[in-house]
Amino acid sequence: MSTATEAWRELPEREAPASALSGAPGAAPVVDPGEASAEALVMARQLGLSITVADILHRAGWAPDEATRRFLDPRLSHLTSPDAMADREASAERIARAVRAGERIAVFGDYDCDGITATAIMTGGLRALSGQVVPLLATRAEGSYGLSAPALERVMRAGPTLLITCDCGSSDHERLAAARAAGIDCVVIDHHLVPAEPLPAIAFLNPHRADCGFPYKGLASCGLALSLLAAVRKKLGSSLDLRPYLDLVAIGTVADVAPLTGDNRALVRAGLGVLQTGPRPGLRALAALANLDLGRGASAEDVAFRIAPRLNAPGRLGDPDISLELLLAHDGVTASALAATVEQAQMKRRAIQDEMLTSALAEIERAGFDRDPAIVIARQGFHPGVVGIVAGRITGRYGKPTIVIALEGVKGRGSVRGPSGARLHDALTRCRAELVGFGGHQAAAGVEVRADRVEALRAAWCDAFREQDLPAAAASAAAHVRLDDRDDPAAVARDLERLEPCGEGNRPSYVLVPGAAVRSSRNLKGHLKLELTFSRREISCFGFELGELAPRFTGGRVDVVGRLRRDAWRGGDAVEIRIEHVAASD
């Protein structure tokens, strides 16, 4: 993997969860997964679940045993013992010594959600333990990702004797060596690629180290920060309650698309509970601007689509410090002002994104790039902080691997996105002669390119995907399970919540409601609103941007695939399906 660029670390941003453009003329048919098996019925009885949710678990390979019970009810007491984590003891001892001696500690984090939340956890926790902490974040304007040379200069100006990096540092050998030469001890907290060369730091927390005995490898940097903070607390003999920091762990873990399995599942489940109680003024204020009522509960989806994009917005545009200040704010007045600034950045970022996307789509149609096997768009004036989002949107529209490049003079930086199954890193390897550098993995990557090599890159990128067989688009609308007509949909919705948090490594479950009678079908401000009757029970459905389909279903029957959940607005036993696919029933 090239280390010439780290733009690939900018993860795909998720905003409004749009349904598939299903139900349109010629849309794929619904495939009925069939009735629940006898084994699923046994699981329902033994675990006290609805048949529908027991069927989901059975189809996913779960059994009515203790492992499944722990999956349904993850607890912090189930967390893996951290004792075997390499350098955890050494780093905790050095940090505790700095706290006791009143040393100045610099905590430096990357400017994405994981880096910001890890920095907030470490800063807030150490301050609560009486540590003298100066928090700093990477910025796009000064060095971009990681502990760059400009970032190290900022650290030096703060005058610390101890530097703790959060979500960066694994590949910053030169800067860490310079810090050490200046008399600054370095503790690195990271979960990215572990290089072969030893790191010039007194401690390096990264579960992916070959010599790290900690068995769970999925922790994001925010989770590692909390674990280290717990070790420091123990060294200092403190009883500081660390549970209030779990909301930050939940946000950073979900935003970083870390697997929601094992330890992360327990941490995020607990963190969403903390988020619901709303003890952090900044998040309360931000959620209010996002029209998210934390008191009703927040899901991993709410974090991914409504909270994380807002926290990321200032950093995308240049100044992530506002988001960090928001998370560390102690009073409501300050928090409200900071949240308003963050929301303004989000609105500006969205406007820039929309303008870039409109421009890119016009060029694709004008030049006929949509007929090519892959797409490259490069423009002077494109914002480098938004190219990843635009690349993802283009990929979603055309189903083709896409590179979007922000040119600045003779060079540019770009983000690479592709449909599921596209091997982006393999394709970039074939294009390396046309690139200044690239990095990433098969699902997301970043590039640096000279402006005069864009056309050559486009040709090479298309050639790479003429020879790479992409998985065919789904020929049908896939549901994981059929809503069993013996179940109360409200009970199914409650049981589905026990499968949360859903996301990476724990897919959300799509439920088929077959042959439901349509009581009403409306176009609600461009969205589809259906009221159905199924097995003598009422179910509401909402289809994002599918309002034009409303006349087609009036008075008929439909097959609906989507996510079943409690209807928070109507309350009680009311349920709603967020439509992923809808079609007239035969």
N, C-alpha and C positions, 0 to 999 in steps of 0.2 A: 504493500500500500504506500502510495506516495504521501509524503508529509509536507509537500509544497503548499498545500492549502488545507484549512480545517473548516471550510464553509460547509462541508457535509454534516457537521455536527448540529447544524440548524435543522431541527426535526420538523417534519410536516406539521403545519399548523392546522388545527381543526376548529371550524367555526360552527355555523348553523348546520345541524345534521340534516342534509337534504335527502329525501327519499329517492329511490331509483325512479327513472322516468318510466315506470311501469304503468300499465293500463293504457298507454298510448297506442294508436293503431299499429297492429303488427307486433304488439308486445308479447313477450314470452309467456307461455301458459304456466299456470300454477301446478306444481307437482305435489300431490298429497302424500305425506310421509307415512300415512296409514295409522291404524288403530294402535293403541298401547298394547304391548305384549303381556303375557301372563306374568313374566318376571317383573315387569314394571308395576303391575297391580300388587304383587307381593311387596315390592319396595315401598309403594305408597302406604301400605298397612304398617309395615315395620318401622318406617321413619316418620309416620304421621304427616304425610304430604298429600297434596292433591295428585290425582292420577297424571295430569298433564306434566307437572314438574318432575314427578318420579320417572315419567317416560323420558324427559329430557336427560336426566341423570343416567338412566339405564343406557340410552343410546350413546352417551358420551363415555361409557365404560365404567361408570361407578357401580358399586355394590352396596347393599344395605349393611355396612360395617362401620367400624369406628373411624376409619379414614374419611368416609363420607360425612359422618356426623361432625367431625372437626372442620371439614370443608364448609359445611352449612353454618357452623357457629365458630368462626375463627376468633381466637383470643390472644391477647398479648402474652399470656402465660405459655402459649404454644411456640413463641419465638425461639429460634435456634440459639443455643448458647454461643456468645461471641468470644469465648476464651481462646479459641484456636485462630482468631483473626491475626494475621501477621502484623506486627508493630503496634497493635492496639495498646498494649501495656506500656511500651516505651513512649508513645506519643502522649498518652494520658499523664504519665509521670512528668514529662517535660512541660506540658501545659499547666499542670497543677503547680509545678515549681514556679512558673511565671506568674500565676495568679497570686501565690503566697508572697512573692517578692515584689509585687506591684510593677512588674515589667510591662512595657507597652507591647501589645499583641496586635499585629495586623492580620485581619481575616480578609482574604482576597478570593472573590468568586467570579465565575463566568456570568455572562449577562442573560442567559436563558433561565427558565423557571427553576430548573434543578439547581443551578448555581446560585440564583438569588435566594431561594428558600434555604439552601444549605448554609449560606452566609448569614441569613437571618437567624437560623437556629443556633449556629455557633456564637454569633454576636450576642443575641439575647440571652442565651444560657450562660455564657461566660460573664456577662455583665451582672446577671443575677447572682453569680458566685463571687462577685466583687472583682472581676477581672477588668483591666484597663484595655479596652478594645477599640481599634480603629477599623471600621469596615470599608472595603474598597471593592469595586466591580470593574471587570473588563469593559471596554467600550469599543464600538466600531471605529470611532474616530481616532482612538489612540491604541493601535496595535491589534484591534479585533479580538478574536478568541484567545483565551489562555493568558499565561504570564508572559506577555510580550516584553520587548525591551522598553517601550514607553510605560507599560504597566509597572515594570520593576522600578523605574525612576519615580513613579508616584509612591510606591511602597517605601522606597528609600527616604523620600521627603517626609514620610510620616514618622521616621525615626524609631522603628520597632527593633526589639532584640529577638522576637519570635514571629515567624510568618506561617500562617495556616492557609493553604490553598484549598478551595472548595470547588469541585467539579472541573478541575484543571490541574496541570502540573505533571502529568504522567510523561509528557514528551517535551517538557521545558527544561532540559538538562542545562543548557548554557546559562539561562537566567537564574536557575537555582544555584548553580556553581558560583555565579557572580554574587548572589545574596550571601552565600556561605563565606566567600572571601571578604565580604564587608562586615562579617561578624554577626550575621542574622541566621539563627537556626530555622530550619524549614520542616514543617510537617505537611505532607501532601495527602489530601482526601480526594479520591477520584475513582471512577469506575470505567474509564475508557481504556483504549488499547494500552497494553503493557509492553514497552520496548525491551529489547534484549539488553541494552546497556544499563548498568546499575544507576539508580537515580541519586544524585548528590543531595540527599536530604537525610535528616536524622531519623525520620519515620515516614513510611509510605503505606497508607491504608488503601488497598485496592483488592477486592476479593478475587480478581482475575490474575493476581500474581501466582506464578507456578508454585511458590512455596507457602501460599496462604492456605491454612487448614480449615478455614471457615467454609462449611459445605454449601451454604446458599449463596449463589453467585449473582442473584438478580437485584440486589440493593442498588438504588440510585444513590447519588452523592448525599442527598438530604437524609436518607436513612442511615448512611454511614456516619454523617455528622451527629445524628442523635445518639447513635451507639457510642461514639467517642465521647460525647458529652456525658453520657451515663458513667463511663469509666472515669472521667475527670471528677465528676461529683463524688464517686466512691473514694477516690484518692484524697479528696478534700474533707471527707467525713461529713458531707452535707446531706440534708434530706430534701433538697430542692425537687419539687414535683415537675417531672418532664412531660407529663401527659398534655399540657396545654400547647406543646410544640408539635403534636401529632397532626394538627391541621396543615401545617407547612409540609410535613412529610407526605401527606396525602396529595397535596397539590403538586409538589415537585416530582413525585413518583409517577403520577398519572400523566403530567405534562411531558415527561421524558420518555413516555411510551415504554416504561419498564414493565416487566411481566407482572401481572396481578395474580401471582401464585405464591404459595409458601409464605415466607415472612412478609412479603409485600402485601399479600392479601389481608393478613391480620393488621398490619400497620395502617393500610388505607381504610379498612373498615372502621377501625378505631378513630382515625383521623377525620373521617366524614362525620362521625358522631360528635367530635369536638367542634367541627365546622358548624354543625347544626345548633350548638349551644351559643355560638357567636361570641366568644370571649375576646376576640381580636378586633379592635375598632376599625382598623383599616379594611379588613375583609368584610365586615358588616357594611361599611360604606360603599365598597366596590360592588358587593352583591346587590345592594339597593339600586345602583345605577345600571346593573345588568338585568334588572327586573327578576331577580332571584330571591325568593323568600327562604332564607336559611332556616327559619323556624319550622318550615314544613319538611326539612331534610334536603340534603344535597347528594347527588349521585356522582359517580366518576365521570359520567357524561357531562354533567353540569360543570365540573372542573375543567374537562377537556375543551368544551365549546364556549364557555361563558366566563370562567375565571382566568384560566391560563392565557388565552389570547390577549386579555387586557394587561396582565402583568408583563407579558412579553413585548407589548406595543412600544413602550418608551425605549427599550433597548434596541428594537428594530430601527427606530428613527434616530437613535444616537445617545440617549441619556437614561440608562437603566436605574440610576440612583433613586429616582422618584419611586419606583416600585419597591425598592428595599426600604426606603423611609416609610412607605405606607405600611409595610409588614411590621415595622418596629415601632410604629406610632402608639402612644399610650392613651391619648385623649381623643374624644370624638370630634372636636372642632378641627384639630390638626388633621385627623384622618379624613374627614369630609373634604377638606381643601385638597389634600393629596390625591384622593380618589377622583375628584373632578379633573385634576391635571392628567391622571392616568387615562380617564375616559376620553379626554380631548385627544390624547395621543392615539388611542384606539380608533377614534373617528377619523383622524388624519391618516392613519395607516390604512384604514379601509378605503378612504377616498383615493389614496395613491394606488392601492391595489386594484381598485375598480378601473381607474384610468389606464394603468398598465395592461390589465387584462383586456380591456376593450381594444387598445392599440394592438396587442399581440394577436387577438382573434381576427382583427381586420387584415393584418399582414398574412396570417395563415390562409384565410380565404382568398385574398388577392393573389398570393403567390402559389396557391395550390398545395401548400405543405401538408394539408390534411390527406392528400393522396399518397404521401410518402409513408414508409414504414415507421419513421420516427421524426421528431420535430426539434429544430433548433431555432430559437428566437434571440436576437442580440440587438440591443438598442443603446445609443448614447442617451443618458438622462434617466434610464431605469434606476429605481432605488435598490441598492444591493440588499437592504434589509427585508425586501418583500419578494424577491425573485423566487424563493422557495414556495411561497403560497401560490404565486401565479403559475409556476410550473405544475404544482399539484392540481390546480383548477383546469389547466389545459389537458393534463393527463386524464382527469375525470371526464372531460367533455369528449375527447377523441379516442381515449383508450390506447394512447401511444406513448412510448418513452419520450420524455421531453427535457430539453435543457433550455433554461431561460437565463440570459447573461446580461448583467448591468455593465455596460462599457463606460470607462472613464479614460478618455484619451486613447492611448495606444493599447491599453490592456483592459481586461474585464474579469469580473468574478461571476460565476453562475451557480445555480442549484439544479440538481438533476432529480427528477421523479419519474416513476413508471408504474404501469399497471401491475397488479399482483402477479408474481411469477417472473417478471422481467429481471434479468441478471445485469443490473446496471454497472456494477464494478467490472464484470467481465467485458462488457461492451466498451467501457472507458479504457480498459487495458488495450483493446484493439485500436483505440483512437489516440494513444499516448503521444504519437509523433506530432499531432496537431495541438497539443496542450502544453502550457507552461508547467502545469501540475494538476493533480487531482487527488482526491481521497474519499473514503467512505466505504460503503458496503453495498450489497446487492439491492437493498430497498431504498436507499437515499444516498446521495453523493453530492460533491461540489467540485467545481473546476475553476482553473485560472487559464485564460486564453488571450493571445494577442488578437487585436482587432482585425489584422490583415489575414488571420487564419480561420475566421469564422466560417467562410464558405467551404474551406477544406474540412473543417470539423463537421459541418452539416453532411457532407458527402460520406465521410468516414462513419459517422453516427448512423446514417441510413444503411450503409453497407453492413454494419455490425448487426443490425436487426433484420436484414434480409436473410442472414445466416443463422439467426437465433430464433428458434420456434417459441413464440409466446403462447401461453395457455389460451385456448379459445374462450371467448366470453361465454358466460353462463347461458345455456340454451333454455333455461326455465327459471322461474322464481322459486328459490329453495327455501322451504320452511324446515325448521329442525323438528317440529312436533305439531300434531293436530290438537287443537283445543278439544278436550274430551267433553262430550255433551253431558256427562254425569257430574262434572265439576261446576261449582259456583265460580264464575270468572273473578269475583273479588278475592276468593281464597287462592286462586291461581296467581293473581297479581301479588298477593302478600308472600306467597311461597317463592315467586320469582325474585323478590327482594333479597331472599336468603342466598341467592346465587351471586349477588353483587359483592364487591365491585366487579364490573365487567369491563373488559378492554383487552389489552395485549395479554395473550396466554389464557384468557378466560372469555371466550367470545360471548356476546349477548345472544340470547335465544330468540329466534323468530318463530312466531306461532301462527298457524293457519286456522282461520275461521272459515269453514267451507259452507257454501250455499246459504249464507245469512240473508234474511229478508231485509230489504232497504225500506225503512220507515220515512227517511228524508235524506235528500242529497243536495248540498248547497255549495255554491262558490262563495267562500268567505274571504274576501280581499285577496283573491288569487290562489287561495288554498282550498283543498277539498275537505268538507265536513260531512261525514256520514253518520246517521243514527240507524243502528241495526238491531234486529231481533234474532237471537240465536238460542235455540233450545229454551224458548219462553223467557229469555233474559235479555236485557238491553245493554248494548255496547256502543260507545261512541268511537269514531275513528277520525284521525286527522292526517291529511296528506299534504306535505309541504310542496307548494307550487304546482299542485295538481288540480286547481279549481276548475280549469276548463273541461275536466272530465265529468263534472257534476250532472249535466243533462243525460249522460249515457246510462246512469244507474238508477234514475228515478223510477220507483215502483217495481223494480226487479229484484234479482238476487245476485249476490256477489261472493267471490272468493277473495279474502283479504289475508295478506301476510304482513306481519309487522311485530313490533314490540308491545306487549301487553303490560299495562301499568295502571296503578290507581290514578283516578282523575283527581288531582290535588285541588282543582278549582271547585268542583261540584261536591267533593267530600263524600263521607259515608262509604257505601259499598260501590259507588260509581267507578267504572273502569274505562280506559281509553286505549286504543291501539294507534301507535304512530305507524302510519302505513309505509311499508317498503314496496309493496306491490298490490294492485287491486285489478280485478278483471271480472266481467260479467260471468255469472255462473251458468254452466250448461244446464 
